[in-house]
Amino acid sequence: KWCRSCRASEPQFHKLIHDFADPHGVKFVQVPLKKENAFLHEGLGVPSVPFAHIYHPEGGLVEEMKMNKKKFGKIRTSLEQYVAGSCYLEDEPEEEDMTDDIDDGTPIGEFQ
């Protein structure tokens, strides 16, 4: 059973897979939140689900962000920039609002 946020994000996630996996060799991994792998989410510092990590083959973890309908444009832009090997730098970096990601001890999602 998937949480509402994960279900809502799934079509856009699969669109990213379609647009980036075959043509650009980007690998995508879904890690559902289960009792058996909750330690993995905790070890990776996942504050909420759904959540995205972007890894570069040489640089390791390069970006992490919430993955919801409003954030898919940023995820797509980031993937495009890594695939192209260049990025656009803004005059002032935009700070991502992660205030609702603060660990208050509540569960981050539903176990399957």
Order of alpha helices (4+ residues) and beta strands (2+ residues): alpha-alpha-beta-beta-alpha
